[in-house]
Amino acid sequence: MAATGATTDRREVVVGRFQASWQLLGSSWSVLKADKELTVVPVVSTVTSLVIAGVLGAGAYFTLQETTTVGSTSGSYELSATPLTYVVGVVAYLVLAVVVTFFTGVLCSGAYQRLSGGDPSLGSAFAGATSRFPQLALWGLLTGTVGLILQAIRERAGFLGDIVASIVGAAWDIVTWLAIPVVIVEGTGPIASLKRSASLFKQTWGENLIAQAGFGLAGFVIMLPGLVLFGALSVVVPFVGIPLLVVWIVAVAVVLSTLGGIYRTALYLYASTGQAPQGFDQNQMASSFRSKVKA
């Protein structure tokens, strides 16, 4: 009976944390309504990434080498990668990692200004991130390098490598979830930011995990109605349903990305100070991110 009661209590705690995370998402939405211009940031990030990927992809194409197909009698050939191709590929991956990190920093910068009582503009959000560009770039290079290492493990170690890389990658994402707000607010370098994010994670590891999972679940719930409606419409009237489905996915992804920057920054501020930032309720924050937070 005692074990059953303990299990029930734990279940109630988890459910309560998810409910609190949904409420925090609502608070993030309220902040976003005051700073709608921040939704431009994910759009600019995506366009910038596509342009850079296209340019570097074209550069990589010109490094390919023509080789005659074995056994061919018609002079056919195929393109094969050269060492320079791999170099360009690595450079492209790292550059894109820096770009994504920078624009995430822009979101966190704007969120930090609002949550600290300011009235951010798109310009001030970019200015805040630009002032931390060296630190953000180094963090992007670090995360990009980790990503390359994990990809190499997947490719060279087979099924076991996939499992190891997935576990390590998930652990890395969790422990470093607050790193970019740390960079924006504290201006620390990559190693110090990693340690600081890990320290904040250790203080509230259970609540941190549930907060992240709660946000992901809330995002899925928001995305689902449009997926069902426009997905069904795509089957009946493809030329109408498919464009609407794409627009819905992009629009929700943009909003969720922006909310994610606000949400992450709010949790960082609460985890580091013990006080709910402006626009968030102290009791809600305590319910989602509790117990070991030090004021």
PyMOL commands that set and color helices and strands:
alter all, ss='L'
color gray80, all
select helices_A, chain A and resi 2-34+36-61+83-115+122-130+133-156+158-175+179-186+190-203+205-236+238-273+282-288
alter helices_A, ss='H'
color red, helices_A
select strands_A, chain A and resi 65-68+77-80
alter strands_A, ss='S'
color yellow, strands_A
deselect
rebuild
show_as cartoon
